[in-house]
Amino acid sequence: MTDHDTPLGGRSDYAQRELNESDLHADPLTQFQRWVDAAIAAELPEPLAAALATADAHGTPSVRMILVRGIAADGLRFYTNHESRKGQDLAVNPQAALTLWWPGIERQVRCSGPVRQLTEAESAAYFVSRPRESQLGARASRQGQPTPSREALETALAAETAAHPGSTPIKLPHFWGGYLLTPDRWEFWQGRQNRLHDRFEYLPKGDAWEIRRLQP
C-alpha cells in the first residue's frame, strides 16, 4: 500500500467491508482462490499478476512481476527461463515469496515457502498450451542477458520461426520451465478506513492451519 489513506483512483466500496475470521475458509488455498475469483468477477486487469521475491546465495533480494499460471492443492505455479535471475536465485536458494495486490477491491494476499522446479513433462504440458508466438519467443530469448539491439532479438525470433514452419511442433527449450511454490505462510489483507485494515495470517499447525489476526 502507500502512505496515503486512499489508493490511486479513490477508495473502493471494499474498504467499507469487514473481514473476520469467520469469513475465512480453513484452507488458505481455497481462500486464495475465492479472492482470485472475486478479482476476476470485478474485471480487474491481470488478476493473477504477482510480485515474486527471491534471493541469491548471499541473501541479496530481487523482485519482479510475474503471472501465476496454476493454482492447485500443492501450491502455485509459474513459468520462466531457468537462466534468468529468478531461475538462478531459485537454483541456489529455493525459497520465494509472492504478493498479489488488487487495488480495485482493496485486497492483498502474501504467501511464502519452498519452491521446486517442475518436471520436464509438467513444464512441457503447459508450454504446448501457450500461443505459438509465445513458444517461439521463449526459445528466442535468453531472458535477462545483455543484447546488442532490438534487431538481434528479432533476428533470433525469425530464426526460430524459420526452424518451425507451419504447424511444426515446437519443443520445450531446456532452459525454460515451471516452478511450484508451496506456501507455508499466508496473509490476507482487507483495506479498511482510517488505516485500521484487517489482516489475517495462516500458519501450519499439524495437519491444519492456525489463523490469527494481525495488527495493521
C-alpha positions in Angstrom: 0.0 0.0 0.0 1.0 3.6 0.3 1.4 6.3 3.0 -1.9 7.7 1.9 -5.4 6.8 3.2 -6.7 6.3 -0.3 -5.3 4.2 -3.2 -4.9 5.6 -6.7 -8.3 6.1 -8.2 -10.0 6.6 -4.9 -11.1 4.2 -2.2 -13.4 1.4 -3.3 -16.5 0.2 -1.5 -14.5 -2.9 -0.4 -12.7 -0.6 2.1 -16.0 -0.4 4.0 -16.2 -4.2 4.4 -15.2 -6.1 7.4 -13.0 -9.2 7.3 -13.4 -11.5 10.3 -12.0 -14.9 11.0 -15.5 -16.4 10.5 -15.4 -15.1 6.9 -12.2 -17.1 6.1 -12.0 -20.7 4.8 -10.0 -23.0 7.0 -7.8 -23.8 4.0 -5.8 -20.8 2.8 -5.5 -22.0 -0.8 -9.3 -22.2 -1.0 -9.5 -18.7 0.5 -6.9 -17.5 -2.1 -9.0 -19.0 -4.9 -12.1 -17.2 -3.6 -10.3 -13.8 -3.7 -8.9 -14.5 -7.2 -12.4 -15.3 -8.3 -13.6 -12.0 -6.8 -10.8 -10.1 -8.6 -11.8 -11.8 -11.9 -15.5 -11.1 -11.3 -14.6 -7.4 -10.7 -12.9 -7.4 -14.1 -9.7 -6.1 -12.7 -6.7 -6.1 -15.1 -4.3 -9.0 -14.8 -5.9 -10.5 -11.6 -3.1 -13.1 -11.4 -0.2 -10.7 -11.7 2.1 -11.1 -8.7 5.3 -9.7 -7.3 7.8 -12.6 -6.9 10.7 -12.1 -4.5 13.7 -14.4 -4.5 17.3 -14.1 -3.1 20.6 -15.4 -4.2 23.1 -17.5 -2.2 24.3 -14.3 -0.5 20.8 -13.3 0.5 20.7 -10.4 -2.0 17.0 -9.9 -2.8 15.4 -9.5 -6.2 11.7 -8.9 -7.1 9.8 -8.7 -10.3 6.2 -9.1 -11.6 5.1 -12.5 -12.9 1.8 -14.2 -13.7 0.6 -17.1 -11.5 -0.3 -19.8 -14.0 -1.7 -22.6 -11.8 -3.5 -22.9 -8.5 -3.8 -26.4 -7.1 -3.8 -28.3 -3.8 0.0 -28.5 -3.9 0.6 -24.7 -4.4 1.1 -22.0 -7.0 2.8 -22.5 -10.4 4.7 -20.0 -12.5 6.9 -20.4 -15.5 10.1 -18.7 -16.7 13.6 -19.0 -18.2 15.7 -21.1 -15.8 18.7 -19.0 -16.7 17.0 -15.7 -15.7 17.9 -14.1 -12.4 15.0 -15.6 -10.6 15.9 -19.0 -12.0 19.5 -18.6 -10.9 18.3 -17.5 -7.4 15.9 -20.5 -7.1 18.7 -22.9 -8.1 20.8 -21.9 -5.1 18.1 -20.7 -2.7 14.8 -22.5 -3.4 12.6 -20.2 -1.3 10.3 -17.4 -2.6 7.5 -15.0 -1.6 4.6 -13.8 -3.7 2.3 -10.8 -3.3 -0.9 -10.1 -5.2 -2.4 -6.6 -4.8 -5.9 -5.8 -6.1 -6.4 -2.0 -5.5 -9.8 -2.1 -7.2 -11.2 -4.3 -4.4 -8.8 -3.2 -1.6 -7.3 -6.7 -1.1 -3.8 -8.1 -0.9 -2.5 -11.7 -0.4 1.0 -12.6 0.6 2.5 -16.1 0.8 5.9 -17.6 1.1 7.6 -21.0 1.2 9.8 -23.5 -0.6 10.0 -23.8 -4.3 10.7 -26.8 -6.5 11.3 -26.9 -10.3 8.6 -28.8 -12.2 9.5 -31.9 -14.1 10.1 -31.6 -17.8 6.8 -33.3 -18.5 4.9 -30.9 -16.3 6.6 -27.9 -18.0 6.0 -29.3 -21.5 2.3 -29.8 -20.8 2.0 -26.1 -20.1 4.4 -25.0 -22.8 2.3 -26.5 -25.6 -0.8 -24.7 -24.3 0.8 -21.3 -24.9 0.2 -19.3 -28.0 2.6 -20.3 -30.8 4.2 -16.9 -30.8 4.9 -17.2 -27.1 6.5 -20.6 -27.6 8.8 -19.1 -30.3 9.6 -16.1 -28.1 10.6 -18.3 -25.2 13.0 -20.2 -27.4 14.4 -17.0 -29.0 15.0 -15.1 -25.7 17.8 -15.6 -23.2 15.9 -13.7 -20.5 17.9 -11.1 -18.6 21.0 -11.5 -20.7 22.5 -8.4 -22.5 21.6 -7.9 -26.1 23.3 -5.6 -28.6 20.0 -4.4 -30.1 16.3 -5.0 -30.7 17.2 -6.2 -34.1 19.2 -9.0 -32.6 16.1 -10.2 -30.8 14.1 -10.0 -33.9 16.7 -12.0 -35.8 16.7 -14.7 -33.2 12.9 -14.9 -33.3 13.0 -15.0 -37.1 15.5 -17.9 -36.9 13.2 -19.9 -34.5 10.2 -19.1 -36.8 12.0 -20.4 -39.8 13.1 -23.6 -37.9 9.4 -24.3 -37.1 7.4 -23.6 -40.2 3.7 -24.0 -40.4 2.3 -26.2 -37.6 5.6 -27.9 -36.9 5.6 -28.8 -33.1 7.8 -26.5 -31.0 9.9 -28.4 -28.5 10.2 -27.2 -24.9 13.6 -25.5 -24.6 15.9 -27.0 -22.0 16.3 -23.6 -20.3 12.6 -22.9 -19.8 10.1 -24.4 -17.5 7.9 -24.2 -14.4 8.2 -23.8 -10.6 5.9 -24.8 -7.8 5.7 -22.6 -4.7 4.2 -24.5 -1.8 3.3 -21.8 0.7 3.9 -22.5 4.4 2.7 -19.0 5.4 -0.2 -16.9 4.1 -1.5 -13.4 4.8 -4.9 -11.9 3.7 -5.3 -8.2 3.9 -8.6 -6.3 3.5 -8.4 -2.5 3.3 -10.5 -0.5 5.9 -11.0 3.1 6.8 -8.5 5.0 9.0 -5.8 2.5 8.0 -7.2 0.0 10.6 -7.0 -2.7 8.0 -8.0 -6.3 8.6 -5.1 -8.7 8.4 -5.1 -12.5 9.0 -2.2 -14.9 8.9 -2.3 -18.6 8.3 0.5 -20.7 9.8 0.8 -24.6 9.7 -0.4 -26.4 12.8 -0.1 -30.1 12.5 -2.3 -31.2 9.5 -4.3 -28.0 9.6 -3.7 -24.2 9.7 -3.8 -21.8 12.6 -5.4 -18.4 11.7 -4.6 -15.3 13.7 -5.4 -11.7 13.3 -2.5 -9.3 12.9 -2.5 -5.6 13.8 -2.4 -3.3 10.8 
